[in-house]
Amino acid sequence: MGSAAETAVLDVLAPGGLLTAGQIMQQGQLTNWSARRAIGRLSDRGLIVTTPHRARWSITPRGRAAMTGWRARR
């Protein structure tokens, strides 16, 4: 199961679109440090991806599946 910050990042990205780390931080009500750490962990696991040269993040199908699994366990 992911951390609260990881869940917040996935929740922010779930509707779709491409967001910067700053936008994710603001919309997820996270600190800069916790947002960047969660983004790094989610990216390492292939749950979110970034676009080249634009530093904008989006959720992957694998990320959507993980989110569904995390919610089912609550």
N, C-alpha and C positions, 0 to 999 in steps of 0.2 A: 504494500500500500504506500502511496506517496505521502509526502508531508503536506501540511496545510498550505504552504506556499506553492507547492507543485499543483495541488488541486485548484488553487486560485488561478494559477497561470492557465491551466487547461480550461477552466470555466470561462476565462476572458477570451481565449482563442476559439472556443467551441462554436460560436455563431459563424465563424468564417472570417475571411479577410486577412490582411497582413498588417501586423502591428509592430512598432518598435518596442525595445525593452522599456523605454520610458512610458509609453502608453500602457503597456502591460502592468508596470509598476503602479501607475496612477489608477487604472481601472480595477486592478486587483487589490488596491489599498495595501500595498506591500512596501517595505523599505527597499532602497536601492540594492542593498546587500542581499536580502532574502530573495528578491526577484531575480537577480542575476545568478544566484546560486541555484535556484529552482530551474531557471531556463537552461543552465549548463547541464544539470542532471537529466532533465527531460530530453534535451538534445542528445546527450550521450546514449540514452536508451532508445532513440529513434521515435520518440513520441511527438516531437515538434521539429520543424526544420526552418532554416533561414534561407532567404533569397540571396544570391550572390550580389555583393556590392551595395546592397540596400539596407542590410541589417534589419530586415523585417521578418517576423516570425509567423508561422502558421502551424496549425495542428495537423497531424498525419492521421490516416485511417487507424493506424496502430494506437495513436493517442486517444482517439475516440473510443476504441474498444477498451483501453485501460480505464478510461473515465467511467464507462458503463460498469466495468467490473468493480471499481472502487465503490461506486454508489450502491451496487447490489449487496456489498458486504457490510454496509452501515446498518 
